[in-house]
Amino acid sequence: MSGRKPLHVGIDAHLLSSAASYRSAGVSNYSRHLLTALGRLVDEEDIPHRFTAFLHAADFVAAGVAVQRGPQWLEQPLLRIAWEQSVLPVALTQIQADVVHGLVNVLPLATRRPGVVTVHDLSFLRLPELFPPFKRVYLTALCRASVARARQVVAVSHQTADDLAQAWGVDGERVLVAPNGVDVRFSPGSPEEVRRFRQERALPERYWFYLGTLEPRKNLTVLLEAFARWRQRVAPTADPPHLILAGGKGWYYDTIFAQVAAFGLAEFVHFPGFLPDAELPAWYQAAELFLYPSRYEGFGLPVIEAMACGVPVICSNAPGVREVAGDAAIQLAPDDVDAWVAAYSLAATQPAYLAELRSAGLERAKLFKWETAAAVTIDAYERAAQSPDKRQ
């Protein structure tokens, strides 16, 4: 037994979703993988803490993590918000939690228990025009109040930590950086596995791949304009790859489909919709190239997942994406269409360079482990339990 004081941590994980929509991507995957890694550390390491996760996803279990499962109607945002701020404080008292952790930007503000909150990004401040008004107002108000309430803040990137300091003056002593990890399932596939997957899904022999929510921040309109212009150059003399834009519909996505029609790309651009987490490695593995043009991310997880699968990456140099990609990807200004066209041409004509990117990406991906994120998070719990209440 270690010399650590045992803690009982109550974890708000209600954004862990089983819905076949964008709600099961992003922060849902973060929640799923972090809880699993926390449980693994309890089982495998000398860690005396207990974890109770409050969630409603029917399919989630993790060794080392107790679950209090709520009703499915908590999938609805307004009902979930009300539950977090009214019922959760009572539930934390009932389980005698020593610390409470909000996995996605928000804490229950009524509880006096030491709080830890994970902040994924401040895109609602950086790009407010790209969010529905209510969503923007809710995220800003509750995230700011939660960060002020928290004894410790976990930021998923140095970019997010910097944003917290610049936007709200958050003291760096209260912030720990815990980058996301890559699950071991994300690895290169064999040629036979790739061939079989393409046949089963009736996929194009060659395709370039994007994965993420269909919403304005992801900048798919630039990706599509560049793809259309590039195809006009090469179509007469070549058979260029198709483009697959995968992910659930978020908000303000009609422009994306309208642009595909306007450019005459309906035959060459495919929207498979939300992809179950279990299938993601195969979709990456079968791709020739991964594209990620996002204007801003707290942490661009699909970039590192693609690298782990041995797929070369072209991505934006936007904050958060740049930090994840390092020097293992082609990085471009998000809105420089000419640069994206040139990068497509480079990727299509320089296989040796793509091979170099593939090798660099595989090495880069080794740096990101969920066990490391879990260990930093446990450090945050212990600091929160020991620190005085320093509300701003």
Secondary structure, DSSP 8 states (H G I E B T S, - for coil): --SS---EEEEE-TT---SSSGGGSTHHHHHHHHHHHHHHHHHHSS---EEEEEE--TT---TT-EEEE--GGGGSHHHHHHHHHHHHHHHHHHTT-SEEEESSS---TT--S-EEEEE---HHHHSGGGS-HHHHHHHHHHHHHHHHH-SEEEESSHHHHHHHHHHH---GGGEEE------TT-S---HHHHHHHHHHHT--SSEEEEES-BSGGG-HHHHHHHHHHHHHHHTTT----EEEEES-B-SS-HHHHHHHHHTT-TTTEEEEE---GGGHHHHHHT-SEEEE--S--S--HHHHHHHHTT--EEEE--TTHHHHHTTSSEEE-TT-HHHHHHHHHHHHH-HHHHHHHHHHHHHHHTT--HHHHHHHHHHHHHHHHHS-----
